[in-house]
């Protein structure tokens, strides 16, 4: 889902705001809030802080997109999601 949100409706906005650090912070913060809300709804039983998990998920998700752009990797959203799920294993919640 992250890839669909990041890529599908926003590429033009992102390319136009590429040099705006406030936009990047707001954009990153949106996804952090999304993950925090999802984790807050879960029955969290892990000793890993939810905030750390949310930060890690957001940063890793953006890293996947940077990997694609920097190395000119062509991969479908489905394949990208599968790679993300294989690499990022959440603790039992």
C-alpha positions as CSV (number, residue, x, y, z in Angstrom):
1,X,0.0,0.0,0.0
2,X,2.9,2.4,0.8
3,X,4.1,2.2,-2.8
4,X,0.7,2.9,-4.2
5,X,0.3,6.0,-2.0
6,X,3.8,7.3,-2.7
7,X,4.0,6.6,-6.4
8,X,0.5,6.6,-7.9
9,X,-1.1,10.0,-7.1
10,X,2.0,12.0,-6.1
11,X,4.9,11.8,-8.6
12,X,4.2,15.2,-10.2
13,X,3.9,16.9,-6.8
14,X,7.0,15.2,-5.5
15,X,9.1,16.1,-8.5
16,X,8.0,19.8,-8.2
17,X,8.7,19.8,-4.5
18,X,12.0,17.9,-4.7
19,X,14.1,20.7,-3.3
20,X,11.7,21.7,-0.5
21,X,12.8,20.3,2.8
22,X,9.6,21.3,4.5
23,X,7.6,19.3,2.0
24,X,9.8,16.2,2.5
25,X,9.4,16.5,6.3
26,X,5.6,16.9,6.0
27,X,5.5,14.0,3.5
28,X,7.6,11.7,5.8
29,X,5.5,12.8,8.9
30,X,2.3,11.8,7.1
31,X,3.5,8.2,6.8
32,X,4.9,8.1,10.3
33,X,1.5,9.2,11.6
34,X,-0.2,6.5,9.4
35,X,2.0,3.8,10.8
36,X,1.6,5.1,14.4
37,X,-2.2,5.0,14.0
38,X,-2.1,1.5,12.7
39,X,0.2,0.3,15.5
40,X,-1.9,2.0,18.1
41,X,-4.9,0.1,16.9
42,X,-3.0,-3.2,17.2
43,X,-2.8,-5.1,20.4
44,X,0.8,-4.3,20.9
45,X,2.7,-6.9,23.0
46,X,6.2,-6.4,21.7
47,X,8.9,-4.9,23.9
48,X,10.1,-2.9,20.9
49,X,8.7,0.6,21.1
50,X,6.0,1.3,18.6
51,X,7.6,4.6,17.7
52,X,10.8,2.8,16.7
53,X,8.9,0.4,14.6
54,X,7.0,3.2,12.8
55,X,10.2,5.2,12.2
56,X,12.0,2.1,10.8
57,X,9.0,1.2,8.5
58,X,8.9,4.7,7.1
59,X,12.6,5.0,6.5
60,X,12.9,1.6,5.0
61,X,9.9,2.2,2.7
62,X,11.5,5.4,1.4
63,X,14.8,3.5,1.0
64,X,13.1,1.0,-1.3
65,X,12.0,3.9,-3.5
66,X,15.4,5.5,-3.4
67,X,17.0,2.1,-4.4
68,X,14.7,2.0,-7.4
69,X,15.4,5.6,-8.5
70,X,19.2,5.5,-7.8
71,X,19.9,2.2,-9.5
72,X,17.2,2.6,-12.2
73,X,15.4,-0.6,-11.0
74,X,12.2,-1.4,-12.8
75,X,10.0,-3.5,-10.6
76,X,6.2,-3.7,-10.1
77,X,4.5,-2.5,-7.0
78,X,3.5,-6.1,-6.3
79,X,7.2,-7.2,-6.5
80,X,8.3,-4.3,-4.4
81,X,5.7,-5.1,-1.7
82,X,6.8,-8.7,-1.7
83,X,10.5,-7.7,-1.2
84,X,9.5,-5.3,1.6
85,X,7.5,-8.0,3.4
86,X,10.4,-10.4,3.0
87,X,12.9,-8.0,4.4
88,X,10.8,-6.3,7.1
89,X,9.4,-8.7,9.6
90,X,7.3,-7.1,12.3
91,X,7.4,-8.5,15.8
92,X,4.3,-10.4,16.9
93,X,1.7,-7.8,18.0
